[in-house]
Amino acid sequence: MDKMKEQSDAQLLRDYAERHDEAAFTELVTRHTDLVYSAALRQADSPDLARDVAQSVFSDLARKAGAVAAQMTESGSLVGWLYRSTRFAALNQLRGDRRRLTYERQAMEHLISNSEPAPNWEGLRPLIDESMAGLGEEDRDAVLLRFFKGYDFKGVGLALGVSDDAAQKRVSRAVERLREELVRRGLTTSAAGLCATVAAHAVQAAPAGLATTIASAALAAGTTLTTAVTATKAIATTMLQKTAITVTIAAALGTGLYEARQASALRATVDSLTQQQAPMAEQVRQLTTEQEDAAHRFAALRAENEQLRRDSEELLKLRAEIGQMKQGSIELAKLKAELAEDQTLYNAVSWKDRVERLKQRLQQTPESNIPELQLLTETDWLDAAKDKLDSDSDFRRALSALRNAGESKLVPRLRGALKAYQEANNGQMPSEIGQLSQYFDPPIDEALLQRWEVAPAKTIKSLGLGSDVIITQKSAVDDVFDTRFGIGPHGSGTTDFLSSETGETMNPVWKAFLAANNGRYPDDVSKLLPYATTPEQIGAVQKLILRQNSASK
């Protein structure tokens, strides 16, 4: 077990995926239960819902262990994947109450931001996960490892595959972007205050026995679902067929899941009763006291009722007023429902209109089109058009999101073809992209490979994908907003073209600014302009300003 504690998340997950090592999976659950439970509790605000969400997340990890492990480097951490899965599960639980909570939260944010320069936890808690979701994957993992898992910079660097200094810079940059996300939502704070508050409150210990309960249920669910999930891979994926798959799996596995969950629940109940036996006497005493208090209150209420009974005229007036109030409440509720329905319809029409405008813009700018867009779904178009499209930069950002979605769908297939190529060629990397064509299963349109190449690994220095060469795009369509992908023997990763292509140009600018500002990074990249001395540096800073302004809208 001590040796297991020294292994990385990736090593433990592969042990479970390849050898069904339940002890390895239990170690993962124990290691990350506090993180998952705390994230769920912040969003669900209910210990019971948080327990259900946490169990759902780890059950999902058990089912997807093989696929998730294949995407991780040898020293990779699961915190990013677990955090995203927790947020998705919690949002599914809370989607019905989201609008009401949003209005209440906005009112609290206004009061907190006006009264305190540094955030207190009650003001920050409703916003932290929504703001974390607004970060890029690289920045979010850095914040999670440093403040939610408590890693030092060496540990962060090891998990992300970078040096200690690079890890420190990445954490500083991620904290600043998280602070900007919070400012956008009305919560003003300093980076130092944000770090202190998150580190002190972000992770609470999960209830005793929760890790054991979750591990047992997740392992049971993962084992039961393996055969059914394999069978569904052969079924076509239209929306109607997906519904049929869901119903079939639920019917076939209902008994197995129910028995697994019942066994887990019984074990948890036994553990809980054992732990609660000692304070049971104190609870009985408290209940007795509460019963006596209730009896006194009941007697007082009965006396008040007798007084009301004697004053029948006042009672009749009160009943009439109550009836009027109820009628007014019903009418108000109907009005609110009508307004909500009208607003929902308006939002849906506006969203559809943005999608059509985005498609028109793509036709007007054929240079923005790439072959990978043929892989997009209607959901991808909706996601790209979810924000307003008022300016040229808004359209550029949305078109970049479309390209990123299409390229993201191609990357797993490229990774699979690369693995098959290496298995057939003694682990060697290809020298040019066309050598992978025969290893795609099923075959793909050759046009999808036109924009990709085999390039030196130093092209994207920070990814560390385990080879001297990597597979990446030849160039960006929009070097301000486009995402850059890298694929190697140890998996895949992303950065952005702006960072990878202007890194060396911007290094002197960053050094000059930090030297003049006691090592503090700017809260606004426009402050870098006075330190840019060449046309190339000035152009790079202006691109950073454009991207920052677009992200802040």
C-alpha positions in Angstrom: 0.0 0.0 0.0 2.9 2.4 0.8 4.3 1.7 -2.7 0.9 2.4 -4.1 0.8 5.8 -2.5 4.0 6.7 -4.3 2.5 5.9 -7.7 0.9 8.6 -10.0 -2.8 8.7 -10.8 -2.0 7.5 -14.3 -0.1 4.4 -13.1 -2.9 3.5 -10.6 -5.6 3.9 -13.2 -3.8 1.8 -15.8 -3.3 -1.0 -13.1 -7.1 -1.0 -12.6 -7.9 -0.8 -16.4 -5.4 -3.5 -17.5 -5.4 -5.9 -14.5 -8.6 -5.0 -12.6 -6.5 -4.1 -9.6 -9.3 -3.0 -7.1 -6.7 -1.9 -4.5 -5.3 0.6 -7.1 -8.8 2.0 -7.8 -9.5 2.2 -4.0 -6.3 4.3 -3.6 -7.5 6.7 -6.3 -10.8 7.1 -4.6 -9.2 7.7 -1.2 -6.7 10.1 -2.7 -9.4 12.3 -4.4 -12.6 11.8 -2.4 -12.2 15.1 -0.6 -11.7 17.1 -3.8 -14.7 15.5 -5.5 -17.0 15.7 -2.5 -16.0 19.3 -1.8 -16.7 20.4 -5.4 -20.0 18.6 -5.4 -21.0 20.1 -2.0 -20.1 23.6 -3.1 -22.4 23.3 -6.1 -25.2 21.1 -4.7 -25.1 22.7 -1.2 -26.5 19.4 0.2 -24.4 16.6 1.8 -26.7 13.9 0.5 -26.6 15.3 -3.1 -22.8 15.7 -2.8 -22.5 12.0 -1.8 -24.6 10.9 -4.8 -22.6 13.1 -7.2 -19.3 11.8 -5.8 -20.4 8.2 -6.2 -21.6 8.9 -9.7 -18.2 10.5 -10.7 -16.1 7.6 -9.4 -18.5 5.0 -11.0 -18.1 6.8 -14.3 -14.3 6.7 -13.8 -14.4 3.0 -13.2 -16.4 2.5 -16.5 -14.1 4.7 -18.5 -10.8 3.7 -16.9 -9.2 2.3 -20.1 -10.1 5.3 -22.2 -9.1 7.9 -19.6 -5.8 6.1 -18.8 -4.9 6.0 -22.5 -5.0 9.8 -22.7 -2.7 10.4 -19.6 1.1 10.8 -19.4 3.0 8.5 -17.0 3.0 11.1 -14.2 -0.4 12.6 -15.1 -3.0 13.6 -12.5 -6.7 12.9 -12.5 -7.7 16.1 -10.8 -8.8 17.9 -13.9 -10.9 15.0 -15.2 -12.5 14.4 -11.8 -13.2 18.1 -11.4 -14.9 18.4 -14.8 -16.9 15.2 -14.3 -18.0 16.5 -10.8 -19.2 19.8 -12.3 -21.1 18.1 -15.1 -22.8 15.7 -12.6 -23.7 18.5 -10.2 -25.1 20.6 -13.0 -27.4 17.8 -14.0 -28.7 17.6 -10.4 -29.3 21.3 -10.1 -30.4 22.4 -13.6 -34.0 22.9 -12.5 -33.0 25.4 -9.8 -30.3 27.2 -11.7 -32.2 30.4 -12.6 -33.5 31.1 -9.1 -30.0 30.4 -7.6 -28.5 32.7 -10.2 -30.6 35.7 -9.2 -30.0 35.1 -5.5 -26.3 34.7 -6.0 -26.0 37.9 -8.1 -27.6 39.9 -5.2 -25.2 38.4 -2.7 -22.2 39.0 -5.0 -23.1 42.7 -5.2 -23.2 43.0 -1.5 -20.0 41.2 -0.9 -18.0 43.0 -3.6 -19.1 46.4 -2.3 -18.3 45.6 1.3 -15.1 43.5 1.3 -11.9 44.0 -0.7 -11.0 40.3 -0.1 -13.6 37.6 -0.6 -15.0 35.6 2.3 -15.8 32.0 1.5 -19.6 32.3 1.6 -19.4 34.9 -1.1 -16.9 33.0 -3.2 -18.3 29.5 -2.8 -21.3 29.9 -5.3 -18.9 31.4 -7.9 -15.7 29.4 -7.7 -16.7 26.4 -9.8 -18.6 28.4 -12.4 -15.4 30.6 -12.7 -13.2 27.5 -12.8 -15.2 26.2 -15.7 -14.4 29.3 -17.6 -10.7 28.6 -17.5 -8.8 26.6 -20.1 -7.9 23.0 -19.2 -4.2 23.9 -18.6 -5.0 26.7 -16.2 -7.7 24.8 -14.4 -5.4 21.8 -13.8 -2.7 24.2 -12.4 -5.2 25.7 -9.9 -6.6 22.4 -8.8 -3.2 20.8 -8.2 -1.8 23.9 -6.3 -4.8 24.9 -4.1 -7.3 22.1 -4.1 -4.8 19.3 -3.8 -2.2 21.3 -1.9 0.8 20.4 -4.1 3.9 22.4 -4.0 5.4 23.8 -7.2 7.6 20.8 -7.7 4.6 18.5 -7.4 2.6 20.6 -9.8 5.4 20.6 -12.3 5.8 16.8 -12.0 2.0 16.3 -12.6 2.0 18.7 -15.6 5.3 17.5 -17.1 7.1 20.9 -16.7 9.9 22.4 -14.5 9.4 23.9 -11.1 9.8 27.5 -12.5 7.4 26.8 -15.3 4.8 25.4 -12.8 5.1 28.5 -10.7 4.5 30.8 -13.7 1.6 28.6 -14.9 0.0 28.7 -11.5 0.4 32.6 -11.3 -1.1 33.0 -14.7 -4.0 30.6 -13.9 -4.8 32.4 -10.6 -4.9 35.8 -12.5 -7.2 34.4 -15.1 -9.4 32.9 -12.3 -9.5 36.3 -10.7 -10.5 37.9 -14.0 -13.4 35.3 -14.3 -14.6 36.3 -10.8 -14.4 40.0 -11.6 -16.6 39.3 -14.7 -19.2 37.8 -12.3 -19.0 40.9 -10.0 -16.6 39.6 -7.3 -13.6 42.0 -6.9 -10.6 40.5 -5.1 -6.8 40.5 -5.2 -4.8 37.5 -6.4 -3.3 37.0 -2.9 -6.7 37.2 -1.2 -8.2 34.7 -3.7 -5.3 32.2 -3.1 -5.6 32.5 0.7 -9.4 32.0 0.7 -9.4 29.1 -1.8 -6.6 27.3 0.0 -8.3 27.6 3.3 -11.8 26.6 2.4 -11.9 24.8 -1.0 -11.5 21.3 0.2 -13.4 19.8 3.2 -12.9 16.3 4.4 -15.5 13.9 3.0 -17.8 12.1 5.6 -16.1 9.1 7.2 -16.4 6.0 5.2 -17.4 7.7 2.0 -14.3 6.7 0.1 -14.8 3.1 1.0 -18.5 3.2 0.1 -17.8 5.0 -3.2 -14.9 2.6 -4.2 -17.1 -0.4 -3.6 -20.1 0.9 -5.5 -17.9 2.3 -8.4 -16.0 -1.0 -8.7 -19.3 -2.9 -8.8 -20.8 -0.6 -11.3 -17.7 -0.6 -13.5 -17.6 -4.5 -13.5 -21.3 -4.8 -14.3 -21.3 -2.3 -17.1 -18.2 -3.6 -19.0 -20.1 -6.1 -21.1 -23.0 -3.8 -21.9 -20.9 -0.9 -22.8 -18.8 -3.1 -25.3 -22.1 -4.3 -26.9 -23.3 -0.8 -27.5 -20.3 0.2 -29.6 -21.8 -1.6 -32.6 -25.1 0.3 -32.5 -25.6 3.4 -34.7 -25.5 6.7 -32.9 -28.6 8.7 -34.1 -30.6 10.4 -31.5 -33.4 7.9 -31.6 -30.9 4.9 -31.4 -29.1 6.6 -28.5 -32.4 6.6 -26.6 -33.0 3.0 -27.4 -29.4 2.1 -26.1 -30.0 3.9 -22.8 -33.4 2.1 -22.2 -31.9 -1.2 -23.1 -28.8 -0.8 -20.9 -31.0 0.4 -18.0 -33.3 -2.6 -18.3 -30.5 -5.1 -18.7 -28.4 -3.8 -15.8 -31.0 -2.5 -13.4 -30.9 -5.6 -11.2 -27.1 -5.7 -11.1 -26.7 -2.0 -10.3 -29.5 -2.1 -7.7 -27.8 -5.1 -5.9 -24.5 -3.3 -6.0 -25.8 -0.1 -4.7 -27.9 -1.9 -2.0 -24.8 -3.8 -0.8 -22.8 -0.5 -0.7 -25.6 1.3 1.1 -25.8 -1.5 3.7 -22.1 -1.4 4.3 -22.2 2.4 4.7 -25.2 2.0 7.1 -23.3 -0.5 9.3 -20.2 1.8 9.4 -22.4 4.8 10.2 -24.3 3.0 13.0 -21.0 1.9 14.5 -19.6 5.4 14.5 -22.8 6.9 15.9 -23.3 4.5 18.8 -21.3 6.5 21.2 -23.2 9.9 20.8 -26.6 8.1 20.7 -27.4 8.7 24.3 -26.7 12.5 23.9 -29.1 12.5 20.9 -31.8 10.8 22.9 -31.4 13.5 25.6 -31.6 16.2 23.1 -34.7 14.7 21.5 -36.4 14.5 24.9 -35.7 18.2 25.6 -37.0 19.1 22.1 -40.2 17.1 22.8 -40.8 19.0 26.1 -40.2 22.3 24.3 -42.7 21.2 21.6 -45.3 20.4 24.2 -44.9 23.8 25.8 -45.3 25.5 22.4 -48.3 23.4 21.6 -50.0 24.5 24.8 -49.3 28.1 24.0 -50.6 27.7 20.5 -53.8 26.1 21.9 -54.4 29.1 24.2 -53.9 31.4 21.2 -56.4 29.3 19.2 -59.0 29.7 22.0 -58.5 33.4 21.9 -59.0 33.5 18.2 -62.1 31.3 18.5 -63.6 33.8 21.0 -63.1 36.6 18.6 -65.0 35.2 15.5 -65.3 38.6 13.8 -61.6 39.1 13.6 -61.1 35.5 12.6 -63.4 36.0 9.6 -61.6 39.1 8.5 -58.3 37.3 8.8 -59.6 34.4 6.6 -60.8 36.9 4.0 -57.4 38.6 3.9 -55.7 35.2 3.6 -57.9 34.3 0.7 -57.1 37.5 -1.1 -53.4 36.9 -0.5 -53.6 33.4 -1.8 -55.4 34.6 -4.9 -52.8 37.3 -5.4 -50.0 34.7 -5.0 -51.6 32.4 -7.6 -51.9 35.3 -10.1 -48.3 36.4 -9.5 -47.1 32.8 -10.0 -49.0 32.6 -13.3 -47.5 36.0 -14.4 -44.0 34.8 -13.5 -44.5 31.6 -15.5 -45.7 33.5 -18.5 -42.7 35.8 -18.4 -40.3 32.9 -18.0 -41.9 31.1 -20.9 -41.7 34.3 -23.1 -38.0 34.8 -22.1 -37.1 31.2 -22.8 -38.7 31.4 -26.2 -36.9 34.7 -26.9 -33.6 33.2 -25.9 -34.1 30.1 -28.1 -35.0 32.2 -31.1 -32.0 34.5 -30.5 -29.7 31.5 -30.2 -30.9 30.0 -33.4 -30.4 33.4 -35.1 -26.8 33.5 -33.9 -26.2 30.0 -35.4 -27.5 31.1 -38.8 -25.4 34.3 -38.7 -22.4 32.3 -37.8 -23.0 29.9 -40.8 -23.4 33.0 -43.1 -20.1 34.4 -41.8 -18.3 31.1 -42.5 -19.6 31.2 -46.1 -18.4 34.8 -46.5 -14.9 34.0 -45.2 -14.0 30.7 -46.9 -10.5 31.0 -45.4 -12.0 30.3 -42.0 -13.3 26.9 -43.2 -11.3 23.7 -42.6 -12.0 20.1 -43.6 -12.5 19.1 -39.9 -15.7 21.1 -39.8 -17.4 18.1 -41.5 -17.2 16.3 -38.2 -19.3 18.9 -36.3 -22.7 18.2 -34.8 -25.6 20.6 -34.3 -24.6 20.8 -30.6 -21.2 22.0 -31.6 -22.8 24.9 -33.6 -25.0 25.8 -30.7 -22.0 25.8 -28.3 -20.0 28.1 -30.6 -22.9 30.5 -30.9 -23.9 30.6 -27.3 -22.4 34.1 -26.7 -23.2 37.4 -28.5 -22.0 38.0 -32.0 -21.8 41.8 -32.2 -18.2 42.5 -33.4 -15.6 41.1 -35.7 -13.7 39.7 -32.8 -16.9 38.0 -31.6 -17.2 36.2 -34.9 -13.5 35.3 -35.0 -13.7 33.8 -31.5 -16.9 31.8 -32.4 -15.3 30.5 -35.7 -12.2 29.5 -33.8 -14.5 27.5 -31.3 -16.0 25.7 -34.3 -12.5 24.7 -35.6 -11.4 23.6 -32.2 -14.5 21.4 -31.9 -13.8 19.8 -35.3 -10.1 19.3 -34.6 -10.9 17.8 -31.1 -13.0 15.1 -32.8 -10.1 14.2 -35.2 -7.4 14.1 -32.5 -8.5 10.8 -30.9 -8.6 9.1 -34.3 -5.1 10.5 -35.0 -3.9 9.2 -31.7 -5.3 5.7 -32.5 -3.7 5.6 -35.9 -0.4 6.7 -34.4 -0.6 3.9 -31.8 -1.3 1.3 -34.5 1.6 2.6 -36.6 4.0 2.3 -33.7 2.9 -1.2 -32.9 3.6 -2.2 -36.6 6.9 -0.3 -36.8 8.8 -1.2 -33.6 7.7 1.9 -31.7 9.0 4.3 -34.4 7.3 7.6 -35.1 6.3 8.4 -38.7 8.3 10.9 -40.7 5.3 12.3 -42.5 1.6 12.4 -41.9 0.6 10.4 -44.9 2.2 7.2 -43.4 -0.7 7.0 -41.0 -3.4 6.8 -43.7 -3.7 3.0 -43.7 -3.9 2.8 -39.9 -7.2 4.6 -39.4 -10.1 2.2 -38.5 -12.5 3.0 -40.0 -10.7 4.9 -42.9 -11.1 8.7 -43.0 -11.4 11.3 -45.7 -7.8 12.1 -46.8 -8.7 15.8 -46.8 -8.8 15.7 -43.0 -5.0 15.3 -42.9 -4.2 18.2 -45.2 -3.6 20.7 -42.3 -1.5 18.3 -40.1 2.2 17.4 -40.1 4.9 15.6 -38.3 7.0 18.3 -36.6 9.9 18.6 -34.1 8.7 18.3 -30.5 10.3 21.7 -29.7 7.5 23.3 -31.9 5.4 23.1 -28.7 7.9 23.1 -25.9 5.6 22.7 -22.9 3.6 19.6 -23.7 6.2 16.8 -23.1 4.6 14.1 -25.2 7.5 11.6 -25.1 9.2 11.9 -28.5 11.5 14.0 -30.6 8.7 14.6 -33.0 4.9 15.2 -32.6 1.9 15.5 -34.8 0.3 19.0 -34.9 -1.4 21.5 -37.2 0.8 23.1 -39.9 -0.4 26.6 -39.1 -3.3 28.5 -37.5 -6.3 29.9 -39.4 -6.5 32.7 -36.8 -3.3 32.9 -34.7 -5.0 35.0 -32.0 -7.8 32.6 -31.0 -7.1 29.1 -32.5 -6.1 26.2 -30.3 -2.9 24.2 -31.1 -3.0 20.4 -30.6 0.0 18.1 -30.0 -0.1 14.3 -30.3 2.8 12.0 -29.2 3.4 8.5 -27.8 2.4 9.6 -24.3 -1.0 11.1 -25.3 -2.1 14.5 -26.5 -2.2 18.1 -25.2 -3.2 21.6 -26.2 -1.9 25.1 -26.1 -2.6 28.1 -28.3 -0.9 29.3 -31.4 -0.4 32.8 -30.0 1.7 31.5 -27.0 3.6 28.9 -29.0 4.5 31.3 -31.9 5.3 34.4 -29.8 6.9 32.9 -26.8 10.5 33.8 -27.7 9.4 37.2 -29.0 7.6 38.0 -25.7 10.2 36.7 -23.3 12.2 40.1 -23.2 8.9 42.0 -22.7 7.8 39.9 -19.8 11.3 40.0 -18.1 11.4 43.8 -18.5 7.9 44.2 -17.0 8.6 41.9 -14.1 11.9 43.6 -13.3 10.1 47.0 -13.2 7.2 45.7 -11.1 8.8 43.6 -8.3 8.1 40.3 -10.1 4.3 40.9 -10.2 2.4 40.0 -13.4 0.1 42.6 -15.0 -3.6 42.5 -14.4 -4.0 43.9 -17.9 -1.8 42.9 -20.8 -2.0 46.4 -22.3 0.4 47.4 -19.5 3.1 45.5 -21.4 3.1 47.9 -24.4 5.7 50.4 -22.9 8.1 47.4 -22.6 7.8 46.3 -26.2 10.7 47.8 -28.2 10.5 46.0 -31.6 7.7 45.9 -34.2 7.4 42.1 -33.6 7.0 42.6 -29.8 4.4 45.4 -30.3 2.4 43.2 -32.7 2.5 40.2 -30.3 1.3 42.5 -27.4 -1.5 43.9 -29.5 -2.7 40.3 -30.3 -2.7 39.5 -26.6 -4.8 42.6 -25.9 -7.3 41.6 -28.6 -7.7 38.1 -27.2 -8.1 39.5 -23.6 -10.7 42.1 -24.6 -12.7 39.4 -26.5 -12.6 37.1 -23.5 -13.8 39.8 -21.1 -17.0 40.6 -23.0 
